[in-house]
Amino acid sequence: MDNQIMPREQLGICAEGNLHSVYLMFNANDGVEDQLRPSIASVAQYIYELTDQYADSAFNGFVAIGANFWDTYYPNARPALLKPFPAMNEGNRDAPAIEYDLFVHIRCDRFDILHLVANEINQMFEDLVELVDEERGFRFMDNRDLTGFVDGTENPKGRNRQQVALVSDEDPEFKGGSYIHVQKYAHNLSKWHRLPVKKQEDIIGRTKQDDIEYASEDKPLTSHIKRVNLKDSAGNSMEILRQSMPYGSIKEQGLMFISSCKTPDNFEQMLRSMIFGDGHGNHDHLMQFTKALTGSSFFAPSLDFLTQWDEG
């Protein structure tokens, strides 16, 4: 098939879950555009090739370019809907924007391979970027968030993952790419664990042990599920593909929330619903137990878009 028709997506965008992850946030040094473009292409290609090499441990990943950084590096073409992170604040609920230039997201079922590859990637960018933030994620119990509830139950399945996450013919130059939003949430687990389980379940909108969603009429308007399961004006579900994982240590721990979607609007509407609520004072009560420390907007183009620059 001709590359123009089906550009190769970066495989980590729609990959199934893993045991471990590493998140690297970089800012570029000044004046390195001409060297950095081919470096970004090399890193994306390297990640793509390792997917085969480490297939036994389900290695995958992607490189995404920051919204505020895009024009400096790719001034001749911009994803149609790319915009900065939609910072929001209401009462004690805060979704701050902390933008980075580059986001490298790698996952694997073997932590040693991830450690090796993360070091390698850091070397490949040597002197061109500064590593500003690094987190390591892990699967907790059977795909649960540290609150004890199963995370990502609503995720699209199978081929539907691509349909939700990847840009299609609506923006031909960026077909196979994805709008990525990342928030690092730090949980207040001691406060959370003091709640009776029934109260926790009401806040989430599911049972804790069995992960059974409350019937529609039983779901409190302030429950997390009620606030993020939105429909558009035509009544279609506004879906995102979540690639979130728990992260951290005893000192600070929570969820690295990662959304990929063919449009940034679905994520923005969900965040608005969590922070501002439904116009009747019903916001997301989960926000009383977790705090967003960062909020970043990226685009992860197809491998073909990135590698057209690898001659430098």
Secondary structure, DSSP 8 states (H G I E B T S, - for coil): --TTTS----TTTT----SEEEEEEEEE-TT-HHHHHHHHHHHHHHHHHHHHHTGGGT-EEEEEEETTTHHHH-TT---TT------EEETTEEE-----SEEEEEEES-HHHHHHHHHHHHHHTTTTEEEEEEEEEE--TTTB-TTSSB--TT---TTHHHHHHS--TTSGGGTT-EEEEEEEEEE-HHHHHTS-HHHHHHHHTB-TTT--B--GGGS-TTSHHHHH--B-TTS-B---EE--EEEE-SSSEEEEEEEEES-SHHHHHHHHHHHTTTSSS---GGGGSEEE---EEEEE--HHHHHTTTT-
